[in-house]
Amino acid sequence: MNPLSANKASSLVSGPVRQIGVQSRSVTGTMPNGNRYESSLERDFMILLQFDFSVDIYTPQPVVVKYQDQGGSWCRYTPDGLIEWRADLRRDSRPVLVEIKYREAFHGQWRVWRERIRAAKRYADERGWLFEMYTEREIRTPYLDNARFLLPYRNRSFDPIAEEAVTTAINELIETTPSALAAFISPDRWRQAEILPTIWKLLAERRIGFDLVQPLTMQSPLWALGGCV
């Protein structure tokens, strides 16, 4: 399974259609994979994509959609991104054109956004894609908190002996919690503290099952997966 990739020859689009610059009212920056974001909400959305193994490619500002408004004037609209999925990991692997906005951005502007949304949906339909909008309500959830916490562990290297101890224990227990799993491996609290980062790594790699949409705590239910051997 590969995490989010920003530069891949098989992408449906060549890259961002405009330069993402610094704006006084935005939080701009660059993700580890090179993708640029224009707000903290876009950054958080990209974190979710990095945590999702079914995401193949994410391209910020991939296309320009041209449409006529109600007055007949031609307008240009650039959606925030395009998600391309791994077909082997997702039942519906149609690419998704996305718009990422704070809910307050629509206040007093809904008529304008309604025309943009219709144009974007029409553009996506013509290409066999989907179009979806995401606000802080969909993005800033316990799932995001879990992704933020676990992602740094994904690329860490750990003692293979500790990793074997955790995988052996979870297969024996079948269902447990982080606290109980560490205690099962060793009664020594210092050793338990040493074991915890390995547990987080296996969760980040989806080698131990847990509820992604619930806050991760020391008492969260964990369970063995078929690939955890």
ZITADA-V403863 format. One record per run of one state. SS is the DSSP state (~ for helix, > for strand, _ for the rest). FROM is the first residue (numbers start at 1). LEN is the number of residues. Records with the same first field share a line. If there is no record, write none. Layout:
SS = FROM-LEN, FROM-LEN
//
This chain:
_ = 1-4, 6-23, 31-5, 38-2, 52-3, 61-4, 69-5, 78-3, 86-10, 101-2, 107-3, 127-3, 135-1, 140-2, 155-5, 174-1, 186-3, 205-3, 211-10, 225-5
> = 5-1, 29-2, 36-2, 55-6, 65-4, 74-4, 81-5, 96-5, 130-5, 175-3, 208-3, 221-4
~ = 40-12, 103-4, 110-17, 136-4, 142-13, 160-14, 178-8, 189-16
//
